[in-house]
Amino acid sequence: MTFNVTSLNCDYGNRHILRDINVDSLEPGSFVALIGPNAAGKSTLFKALAGLLPVSANAIFLNDIELQETSKANWLSRVCYLPQLTGNTANLTVFETILLARKSNLSWAVSDQDVAAAAALISEFQLDNIAHKNINQLSGGQQQLAAICQALIRNPDLYLLDEPTSALDIHRELQVLHALKQQTCERGVITIVSMHNLTLAAKFADQLIVLNRGEISAQGGTEDVLMSGVIESTYGVDIEVLKSKFGEPVISSHYRSDQDSVLVIPSASGSGVEC
């Protein structure tokens, strides 16, 4: 199974949002961070790749299946798109929302295996105490954890996760990214996660894709992209890649202004996942 994109374009009316997007072939087990400034087009790209927006493209291939030559239902059964958290108003419990995600591409009859799969994720993400609470009564972070469980309980070939940890504290963020990377390796799927934290991207991602003003500026191995100068030109900052006491990269960024200021994004313990 591979995933690649050739010459994708996407317009909103007369506005050109994505221009000539090319994604080099991604292999099973790839955990990729999509990074770029606000309004770079990351969410639009995910929607386009999920088949939710009209696009023009020479090819969008997933495991020899071409988006424009297959049914929308077939494509969506192979691609799991998790949008940014906007608040869930459904009158369903956490357990029910996770179980419903599993049944979206299976029969509606609920089996013991389905129940066990939902219960296992609830336990793994320590949601037992809220499993029977309505999803619309939860905090943003709790809703985000439930949404991540909804994604993980499915069995797609490609995950497109739009800032899946934005509402989480650092402990939960590390837990979720570790679990997503582990699931990517174990299932042999491809996961693309949009992120703003460069240190966490460097910590977990095998590759970086840099999107800026609707165009891909770079794609490649994480260290290669970080050292290429693309980050500086994309964000308008100076960066230095340091090493933490854990032997991991820490991105120190220097804001370009009349008054110098330095922001250091701290690292944490190793991801503990090798693929």
N, C-alpha and C positions, 0 to 999 in steps of 0.2 A: 504494500500500500504506500502510495506517495501522494503528495498534494503540491500542485503548482499552478501558477496564474501567469497568463501572458496577455499583455496589452489591455488591461481592464480600465474602462473609463466610466464615470458616473456623473450625471448632471442633475441639478435641481432647477428645472426651468432653464433659464439662460445662464445659470451659474455652473461653472465647471468645478466640481468638488474633488474628484479623483481623476488624475491624468496619467495614462500609460503606466498603470501599476503592473509590475512584474515581480512575482515571488518565485525564487529558485526552488527547485524540488526539495520538499521536506520529507524525511523518512519516518517510519514508525518509531515511536519512542522519543520524538523530538519535542522539547519543551522550549517554546520560543516566546520572548518578550517583545511586544510591539510598543515602542516608545515614541514620543514626540510631544511637542508643545500642545497646549490647549487649542482646540479648533483646527488641529492639523488634519483631521479627517478620519481619526481612528475608529470612532463609532460608526461612521458611514461605511468605512471599509468592511467592518464586521457584518453590517447589515447586507452589504452587497455580496459578500462571500457566502452568507447564509441564504441567499436567494430571495431576500425580502425587498430588494430595490431593483428597478430596471437598470441594466448595465449593457454596455457594449464591450466585447472582449473577444480576442482570438481564441482563447481557451481558458477554462477553469476546470481543472481535472482533479478528481479525488478517486484514487484507486481505479483509474481507467474509465471512470464515469464522468461525463461532461455535463456541467450544470445546465447549459442551454439545450441539451439533447435528452434530458430526463424529466420526469414529472417532479413538480414541486414537493409532493408528498414523499417521493423516494429520496430526494436530496435532503429534506429535513429529517428523515429517519437516520441519515448518516452524519448529519452536522448538528451539533448542539450549540446554539447561540444563547449566551446568558448576558442580557443587557445590563447597563448600570442600574443600581437600585433606585427605584422611583416610588416605593411604598406599595404594599400589597393590601388590597381592600377586600380580598376574598373572605367569606365567612366559613373558612375551613381550618381545621387544626393543623399544626405542624406535621404531624404524622400523615394526615390525609393529603396534604399538598405534595409531600415526598412520594407517597404511594401513587398518587395521580400521575406524577411525572413518569413513573415506571410503566404505567398502563397506557401512556400516550401512544406507544408504538407496539403494544401487545394487545391481546384480547382483554375485554373489560372484566372478565371473571378474575377475581383475586385469589391467588393460590397461597399456600403456606410459604412457598419460596419467596413470593413477593413481599409478604409481611416480614419474613426474616431479613430480607435485604434492606428494607426500610428501617427495621429495628437496629440492624448492625451499623448503619450510617448514623443514626441518632445517637447510638452509644459512642461511636468513634469520635463524634464531634461534641460529645457531652451536652446533648440537648434533651436528656431524659426528663429533666424537671419542667420543661416547657412543651413536651411532645403533644400534650392534649390541650394546650392553649390555642386559641384562635390566632392565626397568623397576623391578623390586622390589629392585634393587641400588643404586638412585640415591638421592641426597639429596632432601630435601623440595623444595628449590628446583628441582632438575633434573626431578623428577616434575611439578612445577607447570608448567614450561615445556613438557614433553611434552603435558600435558593441554590447555594453551592451543593447541598445534599441532593436537591432536585436534579442538578446537572449530573452529579456522579452516579446516580442510580440508573441513568440511561446508559445505553451501550452504543454510542456513535463511533465513527472513525475519526472525527475531527471536532475538537472543542474550540469555540471562540468565546473567550471570557473577557468581558469589558469591565475592567477595574473591579474584580470580584472581591477584593479585600479592603476597599476604600473606607468602609465604616467600622473596621475591626481594630482592636488594640494590637500592640506588637506581638503579644503572646499568641493571640488567635491568628494573626496574619502569618506568622511563621508556621503555625500548625497547619493552616489551610494550604499554603504554598508547598510545604513538605508533602502533604497528602496528595495534592494535585500532581506534583512531580512523580511521586511514587506510583500513583494510578496510571500515569502516562507511560511509565516504563513497563509496569506489570501487564497492562492491557495491550501494549504495542500500538497506541493511538498517537495522534498528533494534537498538541495543545498549544494554542496561541493566546497569550494573556496580555492585555494592555495594562501598562504600569507607568507610574510617575517616579517611583523611588528607584533611582539608578543603582544604589547599592544592593537592594533586594533583587533587581533584575540581574545584576552581575553574579549574585549569589546562587540563583536557581536556574537561570536560562542557559541553554546550550548555544542558542543563537539570539542575536538582536536584529530586529527590523526597525529602522528609523524612518518615520513618516513625518514629512514637513510640507505644509502648504499643498496637501493633496498629492504629493509625489514621494516615492521612496528614495531616501538619500543614501541608504546603505542597508545591506543584509550580509550577515556573516557571523563567524564565531564571536562570542561575547567579548573576549579580550581583544581580538583584532579590531572590532568596531570601536571599542572604548579608546584604543590607542591611535585610532586613525585620524583624529581631529574633527570627525563629523559631529560629535556631540557639541563641541565648542561652537561650531558654525551654526548648528541647528538651534541651540538654546541661547546663544549670545553670552556664554559664560566661559571661563577658563576652568578646566578640571585637572585634577591630579589623581591618579590611581595609586592608592596606598595599600598596604597589607595590614590586616588586623592581627592580633595575637593568635587568632585561630588559623592564620595563613590564608585568609579570604580577602578579596578586594573590598576596599572602602573608597567611595568616591568623594573627594574633597572638591567642592565647587566654589569658585571665586567670582563674585558678582562684579561686573564691569560698570563702575560708576565713578563720580567725582570723589565720593567718600568710600574707600575700600571697606568691604565686609566679606567675611569668609563664613561659609556654612559647611560644616562637616556632618555628613549623614552617618551615624554610627552603625557598625555591623553588629551581628549577633552570632550565636553559635552556628556551626556548619549545618548545611541542609540535611546531611546524613543520607542522601539518596544518590546512588550512582546508577547510570543507565548504560 
